[in-house]
Amino acid sequence: MSRTTLGESTPHTHTPPTNPTEQEGPVARTRRRRPGGRGPAGAALRTAHVLLLPAVLIGAYWAFTAQPVAGFYTPTPAAIGTAFVELWFSDRFFVDVLPSLGRLAVGFALAALIGVGLGVLLGLDARVRAAIEPVLEFLRAIPPPVLVPLMIMLAGIDDTMKITVIVFGCVWPVLLNTVEGVRAVDPVLSDTARCYGITGTTRLRVLILRSASPQIMAGLRLALALAIILMVISEMFASSSGLGFAIVQFQRTFAIPEMWAGMVLLGIIGFVLSALFELVEGRVLGWYRGLRAAHRGE
């Protein structure tokens, strides 16, 4: 019987795996199995998947408007499409749509900055959180549309009022999700960072914000949907421009196809903003999704 000494190496052979997927990591296998794949065929499949339900709904509505029960308040899709092109491919795009998008962007950005900044402070300091939590709970219980008359008296009817309403309504999901995300930072990682001398802004950026980023992005997604709603509501009161103002004017003058065209444009804006946010979220949380896939063994 031969015996191997400490200085000798034991020869061995390596048998390559018969299944090529055994050489892939879990993240690579997840990408390979992504529905639709890549390339023109995958892009066409994803586009068909996105457009299928809207096409079915438009077809059902078109069939309904063709019935005798359809009245003046339910115009055909052709009439709505004609009004859409005449309205929003003209100067009204610059008068109503661009100001609304500007207020939406400013209000959402301010709500994100305030929510994340205050949320990090409250998540890190339990004493500060306990001191101001009753006030925050009181303010959170106030519906943002109720503030519109008050904001008109305090700030007038200009953009300041509309942006304030958007900020007040959108800051809460960002704030609450940030607080919970910061409080849920792994204590082992926190102790490790402390042992390695990672403090200050580096600790905030590398450990805290990165660990809380999934919940922060969830709060921002909720805030984006609220921002669109509050943008329209704030423009329905004492305003002279904006999508909310235009839709109310069309309703009051019985311009029904134009009113529907405004609502269709709001839906398109919401869809586009959601798609853009999903792209940003995919870049920010790419590490997190890969980690979840690895934990699931995909």
PLY file of the C-alpha trace (Angstrom):
ply
format ascii 1.0
element vertex 298
property float x
property float y
property float z
element edge 297
property int vertex1
property int vertex2
end_header
0.00 0.00 0.00
1.44 3.31 -1.09
1.29 6.25 1.25
1.38 9.89 0.23
3.67 12.16 2.19
2.99 15.80 3.12
5.18 17.18 0.36
3.69 15.07 -2.38
0.59 15.90 -4.36
-2.04 13.37 -5.13
-2.79 13.11 -8.84
-6.39 13.46 -9.77
-8.46 13.82 -12.89
-11.28 16.23 -13.61
-14.33 15.03 -15.47
-16.10 17.84 -17.30
-19.81 18.09 -16.63
-22.04 16.54 -19.25
-24.65 19.30 -18.88
-23.38 22.70 -20.11
-25.63 24.51 -17.62
-23.59 23.07 -14.74
-20.76 25.41 -15.74
-23.00 28.46 -15.51
-23.55 30.49 -12.39
-27.03 31.02 -10.99
-27.27 34.56 -12.34
-26.19 33.43 -15.81
-28.81 30.68 -15.81
-31.43 33.23 -14.79
-30.48 35.48 -17.70
-30.47 32.54 -20.11
-33.98 31.52 -19.07
-35.44 35.02 -19.24
-38.80 34.89 -21.06
-38.64 36.12 -24.59
-34.85 36.08 -24.75
-32.91 38.70 -26.62
-32.74 39.74 -30.22
-35.52 40.75 -32.63
-37.71 37.74 -31.80
-37.53 38.38 -28.07
-38.24 42.11 -28.52
-41.24 41.31 -30.71
-42.57 38.84 -28.13
-42.22 41.34 -25.28
-43.88 44.07 -27.36
-46.79 41.77 -28.18
-47.12 40.87 -24.51
-47.29 44.55 -23.52
-49.77 45.54 -26.25
-52.08 42.52 -26.05
-54.28 43.63 -23.14
-54.64 47.26 -24.34
-55.64 45.95 -27.79
-58.28 43.69 -26.23
-59.66 46.55 -24.11
-59.79 48.94 -27.08
-61.56 46.30 -29.15
-64.11 45.68 -26.40
-64.74 49.42 -26.00
-65.08 49.82 -29.78
-67.66 47.02 -29.86
-69.56 48.71 -27.02
-69.67 52.10 -28.75
-71.09 50.43 -31.85
-74.17 49.33 -29.89
-77.35 51.47 -29.73
-76.94 51.85 -25.94
-73.77 53.92 -26.44
-74.53 57.58 -26.04
-72.99 61.02 -26.25
-70.62 60.43 -23.33
-68.98 57.35 -24.86
-67.38 58.46 -28.15
-65.82 55.93 -30.47
-62.07 55.25 -30.36
-61.79 56.91 -33.77
-63.28 60.14 -32.40
-61.00 59.98 -29.37
-57.97 59.36 -31.58
-58.83 62.30 -33.81
-59.24 64.58 -30.80
-55.98 63.25 -29.35
-53.99 64.16 -32.47
-55.63 67.58 -32.83
-55.05 68.45 -29.17
-51.70 67.08 -28.15
-49.85 67.43 -31.45
-50.42 71.18 -31.34
-49.51 74.15 -29.16
-51.57 72.71 -26.31
-48.77 70.26 -25.67
-46.53 73.16 -24.62
-49.33 74.99 -22.78
-50.74 72.08 -20.76
-48.54 68.98 -20.91
-45.06 70.41 -20.37
-46.06 72.52 -17.31
-47.70 69.46 -15.76
-44.61 67.32 -16.34
-42.41 70.05 -14.88
-44.47 70.25 -11.69
-44.52 66.47 -11.47
-40.73 66.23 -11.83
-39.98 68.96 -9.27
-42.49 67.65 -6.73
-41.33 64.05 -7.07
-37.65 65.02 -6.80
-38.25 67.11 -3.67
-40.33 64.33 -2.08
-37.53 61.83 -2.82
-34.84 64.05 -1.31
-36.86 64.88 1.80
-38.11 61.32 2.27
-34.72 59.65 1.91
-32.86 62.26 3.96
-35.32 62.32 6.84
-35.82 58.56 6.63
-32.09 57.89 7.06
-31.99 60.22 10.07
-34.99 58.57 11.73
-33.77 55.08 10.91
-30.36 55.67 12.47
-31.42 57.60 15.58
-34.12 55.96 17.70
-34.41 58.97 20.02
-35.15 61.38 17.18
-37.63 58.89 15.73
-39.46 58.57 19.05
-39.55 62.36 19.48
-41.11 63.32 16.16
-43.05 60.16 15.29
-46.37 61.46 16.77
-46.16 64.60 14.63
-45.36 62.59 11.53
-48.28 60.24 12.16
-50.62 63.24 12.51
-49.41 64.80 9.27
-49.53 61.49 7.41
-53.20 61.10 8.30
-54.14 64.32 6.45
-55.29 63.58 2.87
-53.19 65.70 0.47
-56.22 66.97 -1.57
-57.57 68.59 1.61
-54.52 70.86 1.61
-55.38 72.42 -1.76
-57.70 75.16 -0.35
-55.20 75.90 2.41
-52.31 76.07 -0.05
-54.31 78.40 -2.29
-54.71 80.81 0.64
-51.07 80.55 1.72
-49.17 80.20 -1.56
-51.63 81.43 -4.17
-52.55 79.59 -7.36
-49.12 79.43 -8.96
-46.81 76.44 -9.28
-45.76 76.63 -5.62
-49.16 75.40 -4.46
-49.24 72.52 -6.91
-45.70 71.39 -6.15
-46.35 71.58 -2.39
-49.37 69.31 -2.70
-47.34 66.78 -4.71
-44.48 66.84 -2.20
-46.76 66.47 0.82
-48.52 63.45 -0.64
-45.47 61.69 -2.10
-43.03 62.07 0.79
-44.70 59.52 3.07
-44.14 56.25 1.16
-40.51 57.25 0.56
-40.00 58.25 4.19
-41.59 55.16 5.76
-39.87 52.71 3.42
-36.51 54.40 3.97
-36.90 54.21 7.76
-37.71 50.51 7.63
-34.90 49.83 5.18
-32.31 51.60 7.33
-33.50 49.84 10.48
-33.23 46.47 8.71
-29.52 46.82 7.89
-27.72 43.59 8.81
-26.04 44.15 12.21
-23.23 41.78 11.24
-22.41 43.94 8.22
-22.64 47.04 10.37
-20.21 45.62 12.92
-17.87 44.50 10.15
-17.85 47.98 8.63
-17.13 49.46 12.04
-14.22 47.07 12.61
-12.69 48.02 9.27
-13.01 51.70 10.07
-15.70 52.44 7.46
-17.47 55.46 8.89
-19.03 58.75 7.85
-20.25 59.27 4.32
-18.55 56.09 3.08
-20.54 53.99 5.55
-23.72 55.85 4.61
-23.18 55.33 0.89
-21.72 51.83 0.83
-23.58 50.13 3.65
-26.74 51.94 4.73
-28.13 53.31 1.46
-27.12 50.21 -0.48
-28.74 47.87 2.05
-31.91 49.98 2.22
-32.09 50.59 -1.54
-34.69 47.85 -2.27
-37.19 49.40 0.13
-36.29 52.93 -0.94
-37.02 52.06 -4.57
-40.33 50.47 -3.52
-41.29 53.72 -1.79
-40.27 55.77 -4.82
-42.42 53.60 -7.09
-45.46 54.22 -4.89
-44.63 57.92 -4.74
-44.47 58.15 -8.53
-48.03 56.85 -8.89
-49.23 59.27 -6.21
-47.42 62.16 -7.90
-49.42 61.72 -11.11
-52.70 61.66 -9.18
-51.83 64.71 -7.09
-50.58 66.58 -10.14
-54.02 66.26 -11.74
-55.90 67.09 -8.52
-53.85 70.19 -7.82
-54.44 71.47 -11.36
-58.21 71.08 -11.10
-58.43 73.89 -8.55
-57.81 77.54 -9.49
-55.43 76.77 -12.34
-54.97 78.18 -15.81
-52.86 75.42 -17.38
-52.06 71.76 -17.01
-53.68 68.45 -17.85
-56.02 68.54 -14.86
-57.21 72.01 -15.83
-57.71 70.97 -19.48
-59.72 67.85 -18.60
-62.04 69.82 -16.30
-62.53 72.49 -18.96
-63.42 69.86 -21.55
-65.90 68.28 -19.15
-67.57 71.61 -18.35
-67.92 72.53 -22.03
-69.12 69.03 -22.99
-66.13 68.43 -25.25
-66.34 64.71 -24.51
-63.85 63.30 -27.08
-61.31 65.89 -25.93
-61.91 64.92 -22.31
-61.30 61.26 -23.13
-58.18 62.24 -25.09
-56.83 63.95 -21.98
-57.42 60.84 -19.89
-55.73 58.67 -22.53
-52.72 60.98 -22.46
-52.54 60.65 -18.67
-52.52 56.88 -19.02
-49.73 57.05 -21.59
-47.68 59.34 -19.35
-48.13 56.99 -16.41
-47.08 53.99 -18.51
-43.99 55.72 -19.88
-42.90 56.98 -16.45
-43.39 53.51 -14.98
-41.29 51.95 -17.75
-38.51 54.52 -17.25
-38.58 53.94 -13.50
-38.30 50.20 -14.05
-35.17 50.75 -16.15
-33.60 52.87 -13.42
-34.66 50.36 -10.78
-33.06 47.55 -12.76
-29.75 49.40 -12.84
-29.86 50.35 -9.15
-31.03 46.96 -7.87
-29.16 44.73 -10.31
-27.02 43.36 -7.47
-30.09 42.68 -5.36
-31.97 40.78 -8.04
-28.89 38.72 -8.81
-28.49 37.90 -5.13
-32.12 36.81 -4.84
-31.76 34.62 -7.91
-28.63 33.04 -6.46
-30.42 32.32 -3.18
-33.26 30.66 -5.06
-30.73 28.52 -6.93
-31.83 29.76 -10.35
0 1
1 2
2 3
3 4
4 5
5 6
6 7
7 8
8 9
9 10
10 11
11 12
12 13
13 14
14 15
15 16
16 17
17 18
18 19
19 20
20 21
21 22
22 23
23 24
24 25
25 26
26 27
27 28
28 29
29 30
30 31
31 32
32 33
33 34
34 35
35 36
36 37
37 38
38 39
39 40
40 41
41 42
42 43
43 44
44 45
45 46
46 47
47 48
48 49
49 50
50 51
51 52
52 53
53 54
54 55
55 56
56 57
57 58
58 59
59 60
60 61
61 62
62 63
63 64
64 65
65 66
66 67
67 68
68 69
69 70
70 71
71 72
72 73
73 74
74 75
75 76
76 77
77 78
78 79
79 80
80 81
81 82
82 83
83 84
84 85
85 86
86 87
87 88
88 89
89 90
90 91
91 92
92 93
93 94
94 95
95 96
96 97
97 98
98 99
99 100
100 101
101 102
102 103
103 104
104 105
105 106
106 107
107 108
108 109
109 110
110 111
111 112
112 113
113 114
114 115
115 116
116 117
117 118
118 119
119 120
120 121
121 122
122 123
123 124
124 125
125 126
126 127
127 128
128 129
129 130
130 131
131 132
132 133
133 134
134 135
135 136
136 137
137 138
138 139
139 140
140 141
141 142
142 143
143 144
144 145
145 146
146 147
147 148
148 149
149 150
150 151
151 152
152 153
153 154
154 155
155 156
156 157
157 158
158 159
159 160
160 161
161 162
162 163
163 164
164 165
165 166
166 167
167 168
168 169
169 170
170 171
171 172
172 173
173 174
174 175
175 176
176 177
177 178
178 179
179 180
180 181
181 182
182 183
183 184
184 185
185 186
186 187
187 188
188 189
189 190
190 191
191 192
192 193
193 194
194 195
195 196
196 197
197 198
198 199
199 200
200 201
201 202
202 203
203 204
204 205
205 206
206 207
207 208
208 209
209 210
210 211
211 212
212 213
213 214
214 215
215 216
216 217
217 218
218 219
219 220
220 221
221 222
222 223
223 224
224 225
225 226
226 227
227 228
228 229
229 230
230 231
231 232
232 233
233 234
234 235
235 236
236 237
237 238
238 239
239 240
240 241
241 242
242 243
243 244
244 245
245 246
246 247
247 248
248 249
249 250
250 251
251 252
252 253
253 254
254 255
255 256
256 257
257 258
258 259
259 260
260 261
261 262
262 263
263 264
264 265
265 266
266 267
267 268
268 269
269 270
270 271
271 272
272 273
273 274
274 275
275 276
276 277
277 278
278 279
279 280
280 281
281 282
282 283
283 284
284 285
285 286
286 287
287 288
288 289
289 290
290 291
291 292
292 293
293 294
294 295
295 296
296 297
